[in-house]
Amino acid sequence: MASRRKARILAFQALYAWDASKTAKQELLNFSWIGEKSAARDDEELKAFASLLICGTLENIDAIDEAINSHLKNWVLERLKKVDLAILRVSVYSLLFQKDMPAQITMDEAIEIAKEYGSDESYRFINGILDSIWKEKKTQ
């Protein structure tokens, strides 16, 4: 598994923790919540990319949530599963604000993470939302 995917997983886990318990940003960024036996604990490059995703997402959370909400059909943000929402948030951040990150990579990574951590239908749902947001962004 590429270290970028591991960083995305760390970022989504941090955003999940932030949403579930309003964990302080600084606590998320010190990665003390990573298990001591995790290889990620000592991987500074991985933590740097994860930190970029976490900070960028939290700094732009209103715009990200607005983008997600505007593409939900007969659904509201508050009803989304927290895992799906965390994956969507970090992925929408990449789509909207990381100009150097190819959209297809962002979407593929989100789908793979959703398959591993989400419910059986999560990856389809996440793919649909991200694809819709990306198509709208391309037309702007």
C-alpha positions in Angstrom: 0.0 0.0 0.0 1.4 3.3 -1.0 2.3 5.8 1.7 0.0 8.3 0.2 -2.9 6.0 0.8 -1.8 5.4 4.4 -1.7 9.1 4.9 -5.2 9.4 3.5 -6.3 6.7 5.9 -4.7 8.6 8.8 -6.4 11.8 7.7 -9.8 10.2 7.4 -9.4 8.5 10.8 -8.4 11.9 12.3 -11.4 13.6 10.7 -13.6 10.8 12.0 -12.3 11.4 15.5 -12.7 15.2 15.1 -16.3 14.8 14.1 -17.2 12.1 16.6 -15.6 13.8 19.7 -14.5 17.2 18.5 -10.9 16.2 19.3 -8.7 19.3 19.2 -6.8 19.8 16.0 -3.4 19.9 17.7 -4.2 16.5 19.3 -5.0 15.1 15.9 -1.8 16.5 14.4 0.5 15.1 17.1 -0.7 11.6 16.1 -0.6 10.3 19.7 -3.7 8.3 18.8 -1.7 6.1 16.5 -0.9 2.7 18.1 2.6 2.4 19.3 3.3 -0.6 17.1 2.1 1.2 13.9 4.8 1.8 11.3 3.1 5.1 10.7 4.2 6.4 14.1 7.8 7.0 12.9 7.1 7.9 9.3 7.5 11.7 9.1 6.7 11.9 5.4 3.5 10.0 5.9 2.5 12.2 8.9 3.4 15.4 7.0 1.0 14.5 4.1 -1.7 13.4 6.5 -1.3 16.7 8.4 -1.7 18.6 5.2 -4.9 16.8 4.5 -6.2 17.2 8.0 -5.4 20.9 8.3 -6.6 21.7 4.8 -9.9 19.9 5.4 -10.5 21.6 8.7 -9.6 25.0 7.4 -12.1 24.6 4.6 -14.7 22.5 6.3 -17.6 24.9 5.6 -17.0 25.0 1.8 -16.4 21.2 1.8 -19.6 20.4 3.7 -21.5 22.8 1.5 -20.2 21.0 -1.6 -21.1 17.6 -0.2 -24.5 18.8 1.0 -25.4 20.3 -2.4 -24.8 16.9 -4.1 -26.9 14.8 -1.7 -30.2 13.8 -3.1 -33.0 13.4 -0.6 -30.5 13.3 2.2 -28.8 15.6 4.7 -25.2 15.8 5.9 -26.2 15.0 9.5 -27.6 11.6 8.4 -24.5 10.4 6.7 -22.4 7.6 8.3 -19.5 9.2 10.1 -17.0 7.0 8.3 -18.5 8.0 4.9 -18.5 11.6 5.8 -14.9 11.6 6.9 -13.8 9.9 3.7 -15.9 12.4 1.7 -14.5 15.4 3.5 -10.8 14.5 3.0 -11.5 13.6 -0.7 -13.5 16.7 -1.4 -10.7 18.8 0.1 -8.3 17.2 -2.4 -10.7 17.7 -5.3 -11.4 21.3 -4.6 -8.2 22.6 -3.1 -5.2 20.4 -4.2 -4.6 21.6 -7.7 -1.6 19.3 -8.2 -3.5 16.1 -7.2 -5.2 14.4 -10.1 -8.9 14.0 -9.5 -9.0 10.3 -10.6 -6.4 9.4 -8.0 -8.4 11.1 -5.3 -11.5 9.3 -6.3 -9.8 5.9 -6.7 -8.2 6.3 -3.3 -11.5 7.3 -1.7 -13.3 4.2 -3.2 -10.6 1.9 -2.0 -10.7 3.3 1.5 -14.5 3.1 1.6 -14.3 -0.5 0.5 -12.0 -1.2 3.4 -13.6 0.9 6.1 -17.1 1.7 5.1 -20.3 -0.4 4.6 -21.0 -2.6 1.6 -22.6 0.4 -0.2 -20.2 3.1 0.9 -17.9 3.1 -2.0 -20.7 3.5 -4.6 -22.3 6.3 -2.6 -18.9 8.1 -2.2 -18.0 7.6 -5.8 -21.3 9.1 -6.9 -20.9 12.2 -4.7 -17.2 12.8 -5.7 -18.0 12.3 -9.4 -20.8 14.8 -9.2 -18.6 17.4 -7.4 -15.8 16.9 -9.8 -18.0 17.3 -12.9 -19.4 20.5 -11.4 -15.9 21.8 -10.7 -14.8 21.1 -14.3 -17.6 23.2 -15.7 -16.8 26.2 -13.6 
